[in-house]
Amino acid sequence: MKTKKYVEELKAKDAAALHEDLVAAKKELFNLRFQNATNQLDNTARITEVRKNIARIQTVITEKSKAN
């Protein structure tokens, strides 16, 4: 149920805020990959979670652009 709440929060945001979230998520993914490559990452499942969140953000952006 956590993901439904997250998606609802995304849908409530405007396009500019969504793009900011997307940029932040991509930076986080880069940092996680860097930590993984240097064997500093403890929770490798976080990479998958961030990737799915990026996809969710992009989906909401696409839905909003097609609605207009």
Contacts in CASP RR format, 6 or more apart in sequence:
PFRMAT RR
TARGET T0000
AUTHOR 0000-0000-0000
METHOD contacts of the structure
MODEL  1
MKTKKYVEELKAKDAAALHEDLVAAKKELFNLRFQNATNQLDNTARITEV
RKNIARIQTVITEKSKAN
3 56 0 8 1.000
6 53 0 8 1.000
6 56 0 8 1.000
7 56 0 8 1.000
7 60 0 8 1.000
10 18 0 8 1.000
10 21 0 8 1.000
10 56 0 8 1.000
10 57 0 8 1.000
10 60 0 8 1.000
11 60 0 8 1.000
11 63 0 8 1.000
13 21 0 8 1.000
15 61 0 8 1.000
15 64 0 8 1.000
15 65 0 8 1.000
18 57 0 8 1.000
18 60 0 8 1.000
18 61 0 8 1.000
18 64 0 8 1.000
19 61 0 8 1.000
21 57 0 8 1.000
22 54 0 8 1.000
22 57 0 8 1.000
22 58 0 8 1.000
22 61 0 8 1.000
25 50 0 8 1.000
25 53 0 8 1.000
25 54 0 8 1.000
25 57 0 8 1.000
26 54 0 8 1.000
28 50 0 8 1.000
29 47 0 8 1.000
29 50 0 8 1.000
29 51 0 8 1.000
29 54 0 8 1.000
32 41 0 8 1.000
32 46 0 8 1.000
32 47 0 8 1.000
32 50 0 8 1.000
33 47 0 8 1.000
35 41 0 8 1.000
36 44 0 8 1.000
36 47 0 8 1.000
41 47 0 8 1.000
END
